[in-house]
């Protein structure tokens, strides 16, 4: 029997609103789910060592690299880039130097993206990395990207995102032939700006490589109309924040409604099981772990406000990305797409 390959994950132990406590808890939870992972933790040993003692399952599975420096939420990316001894920078550098297979951080998003872009570069064939995440839908789960890495995108960027989204949905979500939709202001072919129109024209010529559905609208995000939805980072981030805000609003609204009187409280008791199922579907912890896809190394961004359970899901995403060798597949698929597009024009 072949020996199981160990995946080594770099952890920015000081990143996140409740770090390092929630980070170490998340590491422990992730290790209970997967025995094929080990960790290199970067952070203040005086704060981390007592936490490691609370989780016996981490013994022999974590290497701690001491640093007191860390990136604060208010730090500008330009400042963070110059600090070589921050926990975030050292974690990213470990991937660049091939000491670890991937990195996970819940720290400053702007600084993290800047470091990942500068020090991990982009994978072959990709001009810009993008943030990919998952949305719950009526049919299961959809991949949505870009969620904020690129405020504006041209047609070629959107086509690259389509390829990256396809590979992510196929290998990590498990969809055999993911359908791809371009987010637009209407489904009609004549609608949309020049970049969206240009991307659609390219994707229509690559039928063998991409299962292109066409244009989708905002209400398709939760219908599950397509397995992957592509847009620029400005629109994607606005959609993400709107969805998260609406989910919190509905949860608070239902809580208040069920507290109104004894009849509504009785109604809650009768509906508790299906309500809990709905709550779990919308739980942001389960969908935590946005990937900076298209980089030369794998970098996963956890929500800054995540708890230990949420952080463990981000680690799970990182582990899956490494095990499926997504970067190699992205480069190969982009090459096939370009060849198919060229052939269609001859």
Long-range contacts (C-beta under 8 A, 24 or more apart in sequence): 4-36, 5-36, 6-36, 6-37, 6-38, 7-36, 7-37, 7-38, 7-101, 7-102, 7-319, 7-322, 7-323, 8-37, 8-38, 8-39, 8-40, 8-99, 8-100, 8-101, 9-37, 9-38, 9-39, 9-40, 9-100, 9-101, 9-102, 9-103, 9-104, 9-315, 9-318, 9-319, 10-39, 10-40, 10-42, 10-91, 10-92, 10-94, 10-95, 10-99, 10-100, 10-102, 10-103, 10-104, 11-39, 11-40, 11-41, 11-42, 11-91, 11-103, 11-104, 11-105, 11-315, 12-42, 12-43, 12-70, 12-87, 12-88, 12-91, 12-103, 12-104, 12-105, 12-106, 12-107, 13-41, 13-42, 13-43, 13-44, 13-48, 13-87, 14-42, 14-43, 14-44, 14-70, 14-71, 14-86, 14-87, 14-88, 14-107, 15-70, 15-71, 15-87, 15-88, 15-105, 15-106, 15-107, 15-108, 15-112, 15-302, 15-304, 16-105, 16-106, 16-107, 16-302, 16-304, 16-305, 16-306, 16-311, 17-106, 17-304, 17-305, 18-305, 18-307, 19-43, 19-106, 19-107, 20-44, 20-47, 20-48, 20-51, 21-51, 21-308, 22-106, 22-306, 22-307, 22-308, 22-310, 22-311, 23-106, 23-308, 23-311, 24-48, 24-51, 24-52, 24-54, 24-55, 24-58, 24-308, 25-51, 25-55, 25-307, 25-308, 25-311, 25-312, 26-302, 26-306, 26-307, 26-308, 26-309, 26-310, 26-311, 26-312, 26-314, 26-315, 27-55, 27-58, 27-62, 27-311, 27-312, 27-315, 28-55, 28-57, 28-58, 28-308, 29-308, 29-309, 29-311, 29-312, 30-311, 30-312, 30-315, 30-316, 30-319, 31-57, 31-58, 31-61, 32-57, 33-312, 33-316, 34-316, 34-319, 36-319, 36-323, 37-61, 37-315, 37-319, 38-62, 38-63, 39-63, 40-65, 40-91, 40-94, 40-99, 40-100, 41-65, 42-67, 42-87, 42-88, 42-90, 42-91, 42-94, 43-67, 43-70, 43-87, 44-68, 44-70, 44-87, 65-90, 70-107, 71-107, 71-108, 71-111, 71-112, 72-108, 73-107, 73-108, 73-304, 75-108, 75-111, 76-110, 76-111, 77-108, 77-110, 77-111, 77-113, 77-114, 77-115, 78-114, 80-108, 80-111, 80-114, 80-115, 81-111, 81-114, 81-115, 81-118, 88-112, 88-115, 89-115, 92-116, 92-119, 92-120, 92-297, 92-299, 93-119, 95-120, 95-297, 95-298, 95-299, 96-120, 96-297, 101-298, 101-322, 102-297, 102-298, 102-299, 102-300, 102-318, 102-319, 102-321, 102-322, 103-297, 103-298, 103-299, 103-300, 103-318, 104-289, 104-299, 104-300, 104-302, 104-311, 104-314, 104-315, 104-318, 105-299, 105-300, 105-301, 105-302, 106-301, 106-302, 106-303, 106-304, 106-306, 106-311, 106-314, 107-304, 108-304, 109-148, 109-301, 109-304, 112-292, 112-299, 112-301, 113-149, 113-292, 113-301, 116-292, 116-295, 116-297, 116-299, 117-292, 117-295, 120-295, 120-296, 120-297, 120-299, 121-295, 121-296, 122-294, 122-295, 122-296, 123-294, 123-295, 123-296, 123-327, 123-330, 123-331, 124-331, 124-334, 125-160, 125-330, 125-331, 125-334, 125-335, 125-338, 126-160, 126-164, 126-294, 126-330, 126-331, 126-334, 127-156, 127-157, 127-160, 128-153, 128-157, 128-160, 128-294, 129-292, 129-293, 129-294, 129-295, 130-157, 130-160, 130-161, 130-164, 130-233, 130-292, 130-293, 130-294, 131-233, 131-236, 131-290, 131-291, 131-292, 131-293, 131-301, 132-164, 132-165, 132-168, 132-290, 132-291, 132-293, 133-240, 133-287, 133-289, 133-290, 133-291, 134-173, 134-287, 135-221, 135-222, 135-229, 135-243, 135-287, 136-222, 136-281, 136-282, 136-287, 137-221, 137-222, 137-223, 137-224, 138-222, 138-223, 138-224, 139-223, 139-224, 140-224, 141-173, 141-287, 142-221, 142-224, 142-226, 142-227, 142-228, 142-229, 143-168, 143-169, 143-173, 143-178, 143-227, 143-228, 143-229, 144-221, 144-228, 144-229, 144-231, 144-236, 144-239, 144-240, 145-228, 145-229, 145-230, 145-231, 145-236, 145-293, 146-230, 146-231, 146-232, 146-233, 146-236, 147-233, 147-236, 147-237, 147-240, 147-290, 148-233, 148-234, 148-236, 148-237, 148-240, 149-233, 149-292, 150-232, 150-233, 151-232, 151-233, 151-234, 152-232, 152-233, 152-234, 153-195, 153-232, 153-233, 154-195, 154-198, 155-194, 155-195, 155-196, 155-197, 155-198, 155-199, 155-201, 155-202, 156-199, 156-202, 157-232, 158-182, 158-195, 158-196, 158-199, 158-230, 158-231, 158-232, 159-199, 159-202, 159-203, 159-337, 160-294, 160-334, 161-230, 162-199, 162-203, 162-210, 162-212, 162-228, 162-230, 163-209, 163-210, 163-330, 163-333, 163-334, 163-337, 164-293, 164-294, 164-330, 165-228, 165-229, 165-230, 166-210, 166-211, 166-228, 166-333, 167-326, 167-329, 167-330, 167-333, 168-228, 168-291, 168-293, 168-326, 169-227, 169-228, 171-320, 171-324, 171-326, 171-329, 172-317, 172-320, 172-321, 172-324, 172-326, 173-227, 175-227, 177-211, 178-211, 178-226, 178-227, 178-228, 179-211, 179-212, 179-213, 179-226, 179-227, 179-228, 180-210, 180-211, 180-212, 180-213, 180-226, 180-227, 180-228, 180-230, 181-213, 181-214, 181-215, 181-216, 181-220, 181-225, 181-226, 181-228, 181-229, 181-230, 182-214, 182-215, 182-216, 182-229, 182-230, 182-231, 183-215, 183-216, 183-217, 183-218, 183-229, 183-230, 183-231, 183-235, 183-236, 183-239, 184-215, 184-216, 184-217, 185-217, 186-215, 186-217, 187-214, 187-215, 187-216, 187-217, 188-215, 189-214, 189-215, 191-215, 195-232, 199-230, 202-341, 205-340, 205-341, 205-344, 205-345, 206-337, 206-340, 206-341, 206-344, 207-340, 208-336, 208-340, 209-333, 209-336, 209-337, 209-340, 210-337, 244-284, 247-282, 247-284, 250-282, 251-279, 251-282, 284-310, 285-309, 285-310, 285-313, 286-313, 287-313, 288-313, 288-314, 289-313, 289-314, 289-315, 289-316, 289-317, 289-318, 291-317, 291-318, 291-321, 293-326, 293-330, 294-330, 295-327, 296-327, 298-322, 298-326, 298-327
